């Protein structure tokens, strides 16, 4: 909402209202925070275990691919063979291991050949062992045996382990925020269970709160609220005050409304203007009264859906039966008590 103010040149400029922390606090509750934290932890754990399973699957495929590649290249390598009294060619084997590891780096795999038989590849894990282009902070080794006619070849592979930060993603937080956003209306839908704290046999006291600062009606000690437009909000506030002061009054929608009631409604509307909720001219509270009362009843129906017995005190009575819209119909609140309601921000 915005209001107008005059600058030094006398021009009317909009003045934007600062966001109120109280309204934000009323909108967010412990249920929102609990849902956000719980869904984030659950989604993060699901992401962690899912990515771990996928990483292990990819790792096994990479190891199998390296084994197959080395097995196919063994006949062309000059490895030592004591049975045939062959010393082998260390330079050729080292060049092969270096070329093979360079190929694994280019393919961005987390597996490197550490040694083949007694020939060490002299890996430098700080620079060569990486996962998805990021340096690994730890590594481990696995050994496999390759079979040749009359000879068993030992193949040692180095595997880099991902760091903790590589197992955490921002996607769980993003989806957790979306989940809280979509479920927020349902979290605010039902008032807190006040009756559970009452003694057995005690009846629950329902108190109505009409909040001018947030333009809504709510139940005391709950987070649930229902917004109202300016005209029905001001008229309902005036109706509560007037009926409290005049418990035996009769108000008919086809008769002229009391000046005191209209004066109270105008006062509450000016309070909304002072709070910066509107810059429009003052409405005529004596016209379209049926529409105004219908909006008030609709808001109360939504607010008191779990407390139908409380409608008798706060609900402007509807006209019923034949000739219901005659002058005999009374919409005054005749069952109000002093502690049943309050107005904030007046």
C-alpha positions as CSV (number, residue, x, y, z in Angstrom):
1,X,0.0,0.0,0.0
2,X,1.1,3.6,-0.5
3,X,0.0,7.0,0.6
4,X,0.8,10.5,-0.7
5,X,3.0,13.2,0.7
6,X,4.0,16.7,-0.4
7,X,7.6,17.4,-1.4
8,X,9.4,20.7,-1.2
9,X,7.9,21.8,-4.5
10,X,4.3,21.0,-3.4
11,X,4.0,18.0,-5.7
12,X,2.2,14.9,-4.5
13,X,4.5,11.9,-4.5
14,X,3.7,8.3,-3.5
15,X,5.1,7.1,-0.1
16,X,5.5,3.4,0.1
17,X,4.8,1.8,3.4
18,X,7.7,-0.1,5.0
19,X,7.1,-3.8,5.4
20,X,5.9,-4.6,8.9
21,X,7.8,-7.3,10.8
22,X,4.6,-8.1,12.8
23,X,2.7,-9.0,9.6
24,X,5.6,-11.2,8.5
25,X,5.7,-12.9,11.9
26,X,2.0,-13.6,11.8
27,X,2.3,-15.1,8.3
28,X,5.2,-17.4,9.2
29,X,4.9,-19.8,12.1
30,X,6.8,-22.6,13.7
31,X,4.9,-25.0,11.4
32,X,6.5,-23.3,8.4
33,X,9.9,-23.5,9.9
34,X,9.5,-27.1,10.9
35,X,8.2,-28.1,7.4
36,X,11.1,-26.2,5.8
37,X,13.8,-27.9,8.0
38,X,12.2,-31.3,7.8
39,X,11.7,-31.3,4.1
40,X,15.2,-30.0,3.4
41,X,16.8,-32.7,5.6
42,X,14.7,-35.4,4.0
43,X,15.4,-34.2,0.4
44,X,19.1,-33.7,1.2
45,X,19.3,-37.3,2.5
46,X,17.5,-38.6,-0.5
47,X,19.8,-36.7,-2.8
48,X,22.9,-37.9,-0.9
49,X,21.9,-41.6,-1.0
50,X,20.7,-41.3,-4.6
51,X,23.9,-39.6,-5.7
52,X,26.0,-42.2,-3.7
53,X,24.3,-45.1,-5.4
54,X,24.7,-43.5,-8.8
55,X,28.4,-42.7,-8.1
56,X,29.1,-46.4,-7.1
57,X,27.3,-47.6,-10.2
58,X,29.4,-45.3,-12.4
59,X,32.5,-46.3,-10.5
60,X,32.0,-50.0,-11.1
61,X,31.4,-49.3,-14.8
62,X,34.6,-47.2,-15.0
63,X,36.7,-49.9,-13.2
64,X,35.3,-52.6,-15.6
65,X,36.1,-50.4,-18.6
66,X,39.7,-49.9,-17.4
67,X,40.1,-53.6,-16.8
68,X,38.9,-54.4,-20.3
69,X,41.1,-51.8,-21.8
70,X,44.2,-53.1,-20.0
71,X,43.3,-56.7,-20.8
72,X,43.1,-55.9,-24.5
73,X,46.4,-54.0,-24.4
74,X,48.4,-56.7,-22.4
75,X,49.5,-58.7,-25.5
76,X,51.2,-55.6,-26.9
77,X,53.0,-54.7,-23.6
78,X,56.4,-56.0,-22.7
79,X,55.8,-57.2,-19.1
80,X,58.3,-59.3,-17.1
81,X,57.6,-63.0,-17.1
82,X,59.8,-65.2,-14.8
83,X,58.5,-68.4,-16.4
84,X,59.8,-67.3,-19.8
85,X,62.8,-65.5,-18.4
86,X,61.6,-62.2,-19.8
87,X,62.7,-58.9,-18.2
88,X,60.1,-56.7,-19.9
89,X,60.4,-53.1,-21.1
90,X,59.8,-50.7,-18.2
91,X,59.9,-47.6,-20.5
92,X,57.1,-48.9,-22.7
93,X,54.9,-49.8,-19.7
94,X,55.4,-46.4,-18.0
95,X,54.6,-44.6,-21.3
96,X,51.5,-46.8,-21.6
97,X,50.3,-46.0,-18.1
98,X,50.9,-42.3,-18.5
99,X,49.0,-42.3,-21.8
100,X,46.1,-44.3,-20.3
101,X,45.8,-42.1,-17.2
102,X,45.8,-39.0,-19.5
103,X,42.9,-40.6,-21.4
104,X,41.0,-41.2,-18.1
105,X,41.6,-37.5,-17.1
106,X,40.3,-36.4,-20.4
107,X,37.1,-38.5,-19.9
108,X,36.7,-37.0,-16.5
109,X,36.6,-40.4,-14.7
110,X,37.4,-40.9,-11.0
111,X,39.6,-44.0,-11.7
112,X,43.4,-44.0,-12.4
113,X,45.8,-46.8,-13.0
114,X,48.2,-46.8,-10.0
115,X,50.4,-49.7,-11.0
116,X,50.6,-52.6,-13.4
117,X,52.6,-55.6,-12.1
118,X,55.6,-54.0,-10.4
119,X,55.5,-50.9,-12.6
120,X,54.3,-47.8,-10.6
121,X,52.5,-45.0,-12.5
122,X,53.6,-42.5,-9.8
123,X,50.3,-40.8,-9.5
124,X,50.0,-37.3,-8.1
125,X,46.6,-37.3,-6.5
126,X,46.6,-33.5,-5.9
127,X,46.6,-32.7,-9.6
128,X,45.5,-35.9,-11.4
129,X,42.8,-37.4,-9.1
130,X,39.7,-35.4,-9.6
131,X,36.0,-35.9,-9.8
132,X,33.9,-33.9,-12.3
133,X,36.6,-31.4,-12.7
134,X,37.1,-30.8,-8.9
135,X,40.1,-31.8,-6.8
136,X,39.5,-34.8,-4.5
137,X,40.5,-34.6,-0.8
138,X,40.9,-38.3,-0.3
139,X,41.5,-41.5,-2.3
140,X,41.6,-45.2,-2.0
141,X,43.0,-48.2,-3.9
142,X,41.5,-51.4,-5.2
143,X,43.4,-54.3,-6.7
144,X,42.3,-56.6,-9.5
145,X,43.8,-59.7,-11.0
146,X,44.1,-60.1,-14.8
147,X,44.6,-63.6,-16.2
148,X,47.1,-64.4,-19.0
149,X,48.2,-67.8,-20.2
150,X,50.6,-69.0,-17.6
151,X,50.7,-65.7,-15.8
152,X,48.6,-63.5,-13.4
153,X,48.9,-59.8,-13.8
154,X,48.3,-57.5,-10.8
155,X,46.4,-54.3,-11.6
156,X,46.2,-51.6,-8.9
157,X,43.6,-48.8,-9.4
158,X,43.4,-45.5,-7.5
159,X,39.9,-44.0,-6.9
160,X,39.3,-40.5,-5.7
161,X,36.6,-39.9,-3.0
162,X,34.3,-36.9,-3.3
163,X,34.5,-34.2,-0.5
164,X,31.5,-33.5,1.7
165,X,30.6,-30.3,-0.2
166,X,30.4,-32.4,-3.4
167,X,27.6,-34.5,-1.9
168,X,25.5,-31.5,-0.9
169,X,23.3,-29.7,-3.4
170,X,21.1,-26.6,-3.4
171,X,18.3,-28.3,-5.1
172,X,16.8,-29.8,-1.9
173,X,16.7,-26.3,-0.4
174,X,15.0,-25.0,-3.5
175,X,12.4,-27.7,-3.5
176,X,11.9,-27.4,0.3
177,X,11.1,-23.7,-0.1
178,X,8.7,-24.5,-2.9
179,X,7.0,-27.1,-0.8
180,X,6.5,-24.6,2.1
181,X,5.2,-22.1,-0.4
182,X,2.5,-24.4,-1.8
183,X,1.5,-25.9,1.6
184,X,1.4,-22.5,3.4
185,X,-2.4,-22.0,2.9
186,X,-3.0,-25.4,4.5
187,X,-0.7,-24.6,7.4
188,X,-2.6,-21.5,8.1
189,X,-6.0,-23.1,7.5
190,X,-6.6,-24.7,10.8
191,X,-6.2,-22.8,14.2
192,X,-3.9,-24.2,16.8
193,X,-5.4,-26.8,19.1
194,X,-6.2,-24.7,22.1
195,X,-8.9,-27.1,23.4
196,X,-6.2,-29.7,24.1
197,X,-4.8,-27.7,27.0
198,X,-8.1,-27.1,28.7
199,X,-9.2,-29.1,31.7
200,X,-11.7,-31.9,31.0
201,X,-15.2,-30.7,30.8
202,X,-14.2,-27.0,30.3
203,X,-15.5,-25.2,27.2
204,X,-13.2,-23.3,24.9
205,X,-13.5,-19.6,24.9
206,X,-13.3,-18.1,21.4
207,X,-12.2,-14.4,21.1
208,X,-12.4,-12.5,17.9
209,X,-9.5,-10.1,16.9
210,X,-10.1,-7.4,14.3
211,X,-6.7,-6.2,13.2
212,X,-6.7,-2.8,11.4
213,X,-3.0,-2.8,10.8
214,X,-3.2,-6.0,8.8
215,X,-6.8,-5.6,7.5
216,X,-8.0,-9.0,8.7
217,X,-10.0,-10.8,11.3
218,X,-8.5,-13.6,13.4
219,X,-9.0,-15.7,16.5
220,X,-7.0,-14.8,19.6
221,X,-3.9,-17.0,20.3
222,X,-4.0,-18.5,16.8
223,X,-2.1,-17.8,13.6
224,X,-5.1,-18.2,11.2
225,X,-6.6,-15.0,9.8
226,X,-8.9,-13.9,7.1
227,X,-8.5,-10.6,5.2
228,X,-11.4,-8.2,4.6
229,X,-11.8,-5.2,2.3
230,X,-11.8,-1.7,3.6
231,X,-15.5,-1.1,3.7
232,X,-16.7,-4.3,5.4
233,X,-13.8,-4.2,7.8
234,X,-14.6,-0.7,9.0
235,X,-18.3,-1.3,9.1
236,X,-17.9,-4.6,11.1
237,X,-15.6,-2.8,13.6
238,X,-18.2,-0.1,14.0
239,X,-20.9,-2.7,14.4
240,X,-19.0,-4.5,17.2
241,X,-18.6,-1.2,19.1
242,X,-22.1,0.0,18.6
243,X,-23.8,-3.3,19.5
244,X,-21.6,-3.6,22.6
245,X,-22.7,-0.1,23.7
246,X,-26.3,-0.7,22.7
247,X,-27.1,-4.3,23.4
248,X,-30.9,-4.0,22.8
249,X,-30.6,-2.0,19.5
250,X,-32.5,-3.1,16.4
251,X,-30.7,-2.5,13.0
252,X,-32.7,-3.0,9.8
253,X,-30.9,-2.9,6.5
254,X,-33.9,-1.1,4.8
255,X,-34.1,1.5,7.5
256,X,-31.8,4.5,8.1
257,X,-28.7,3.5,10.1
258,X,-28.0,5.3,13.3
259,X,-25.6,8.3,13.0
260,X,-23.4,7.0,15.8
261,X,-22.9,3.7,13.9
262,X,-22.0,5.6,10.7
263,X,-19.7,7.9,12.6
264,X,-17.8,5.0,14.1
265,X,-17.4,3.4,10.6
266,X,-16.0,6.7,9.2
267,X,-13.6,6.9,12.1
268,X,-12.2,3.5,11.4
269,X,-11.9,4.3,7.7
270,X,-9.9,7.4,8.6
271,X,-7.7,5.1,10.8
272,X,-7.0,2.9,7.7
273,X,-6.0,6.0,5.8
274,X,-3.6,7.0,8.6
275,X,-2.1,3.5,8.5
276,X,-1.5,3.9,4.8
277,X,-3.9,1.2,3.6
278,X,-5.9,3.4,1.3
279,X,-6.0,6.8,-0.3
280,X,-9.5,6.6,-1.7
281,X,-12.4,8.8,-0.6
282,X,-14.5,7.7,2.3
283,X,-17.2,5.2,1.2
284,X,-20.9,5.5,1.8
285,X,-21.6,2.9,4.5
286,X,-25.4,3.4,4.2
287,X,-25.5,2.0,0.7
288,X,-25.1,-1.6,-0.6
289,X,-25.5,-2.7,3.0
290,X,-26.6,-6.3,2.0
291,X,-23.3,-6.7,0.0
292,X,-21.3,-5.4,3.0
293,X,-23.0,-7.8,5.4
294,X,-22.5,-10.7,2.9
295,X,-18.7,-10.1,2.8
296,X,-18.6,-10.0,6.6
297,X,-20.5,-13.2,6.9
298,X,-18.3,-15.0,4.2
299,X,-15.2,-14.0,6.2
300,X,-16.7,-15.2,9.4
301,X,-17.8,-18.5,7.8
302,X,-14.1,-19.1,6.7
303,X,-12.7,-18.1,10.1
304,X,-15.1,-20.0,12.3
305,X,-15.4,-23.1,10.2
306,X,-14.2,-25.2,13.1
307,X,-16.2,-23.3,15.7
308,X,-19.8,-23.0,14.5
309,X,-21.1,-22.4,18.0
310,X,-19.2,-19.1,18.1
311,X,-21.2,-17.7,15.1
312,X,-24.1,-16.7,17.4
313,X,-22.0,-13.9,19.0
314,X,-20.2,-12.5,16.0
315,X,-22.4,-13.4,13.0
316,X,-24.8,-10.7,11.7
317,X,-28.1,-12.6,11.5
318,X,-29.4,-13.5,8.0
319,X,-33.0,-12.8,7.0
320,X,-34.9,-16.0,6.9
321,X,-38.4,-17.1,5.9
322,X,-41.1,-15.4,3.9
323,X,-40.8,-11.7,3.7
324,X,-37.3,-12.0,5.0
325,X,-36.1,-8.7,3.6
326,X,-38.8,-6.7,5.3
327,X,-38.1,-4.0,7.8
328,X,-38.6,-6.5,10.6
329,X,-35.2,-8.2,10.0
330,X,-32.6,-7.2,12.7
331,X,-28.9,-7.8,11.9
332,X,-27.6,-6.4,15.2
333,X,-25.2,-8.4,17.3
334,X,-27.2,-9.0,20.5
335,X,-25.1,-11.7,22.1
336,X,-21.8,-9.9,22.4
337,X,-19.8,-10.0,25.6
338,X,-17.0,-7.6,26.6
339,X,-14.2,-10.1,26.5
340,X,-15.3,-11.8,23.3
341,X,-13.6,-9.4,20.9
342,X,-10.9,-6.7,20.5
343,X,-9.7,-4.3,17.9
344,X,-6.0,-3.8,17.2
345,X,-4.5,-0.7,15.7
346,X,-7.4,1.6,16.5
